[in-house]
């Protein structure tokens, strides 16, 4: 499998042989499984000390002549807190247990969930599938509903000289490479229409393009997601079919061959 290598001016330089990972079979089921194991889910439960912050003793004595006992009072044996005392007479209010005011909940959510696991072979299949989807036009068209067709070969590969360029020149180069696809490059943030603005989701934004660099390349552009090849995660490539631009170094580190004939 081959793709085109573009120079920093956005012109075709040569062909480059893609690593075998881009020819992998795309297993969406395993990708979804890996994504679920990677996500950190907040446990849903109450505070461990909720309803237990009283100075209420446990079961109070019902013996005769016992100090602070319940004998002869005609009251139940629940934990109680003392509101006032007059000699040997006490005014108690039930506390702590679920049937009392301010007590703990009877059956709160426990906050215990079964941790999802995935083995190493499945992780490898999931990552290979994610990279392969960036080179599959069908998956890209399924993800980007505004597109009807893609005339350029994917994935896009550019020379590893972006570090020395200004951001303005990099964007100009991308515009020359991508043509009609350029409006999808940068992230766009807008105010949501409707009541969602009042419910913690005021803004909505698109993902923009992902630039995958080599291990030693350092690049920072606002409005673009930039990840090193050894740091990329499944969430950067999901949903499958994300537009990605690879630097030449990244492709070579993944196992590609330069100047393929």
HELIX and SHEET records of a PDB file:
HELIX    1   1 UNK A   20  UNK A   23  5                                   4    
HELIX    2   2 UNK A   28  UNK A   38  1                                  11    
HELIX    3   3 UNK A  120  UNK A  133  1                                  14    
HELIX    4   4 UNK A  137  UNK A  143  1                                   7    
HELIX    5   5 UNK A  162  UNK A  164  5                                   3    
HELIX    6   6 UNK A  167  UNK A  178  1                                  12    
HELIX    7   7 UNK A  179  UNK A  184  5                                   6    
HELIX    8   8 UNK A  195  UNK A  198  5                                   4    
HELIX    9   9 UNK A  234  UNK A  237  1                                   4    
HELIX   10  10 UNK A  248  UNK A  254  1                                   7    
SHEET    1   A 6 UNK A  12  UNK A  17  0                                        
SHEET    2   A 6 UNK A   2  UNK A   6 -1                                        
SHEET    3   A 6 UNK A 156  UNK A 158  1                                        
SHEET    4   A 6 UNK A 244  UNK A 247  1                                        
SHEET    5   A 6 UNK A 210  UNK A 213  1                                        
SHEET    6   A 6 UNK A 225  UNK A 228  1                                        
SHEET    1   B 2 UNK A  80  UNK A  86  0                                        
SHEET    2   B 2 UNK A  89  UNK A  94 -1                                        
SHEET    1   C 2 UNK A 189  UNK A 191  0                                        
SHEET    2   C 2 UNK A 203  UNK A 205 -1                                        
END                                                                             
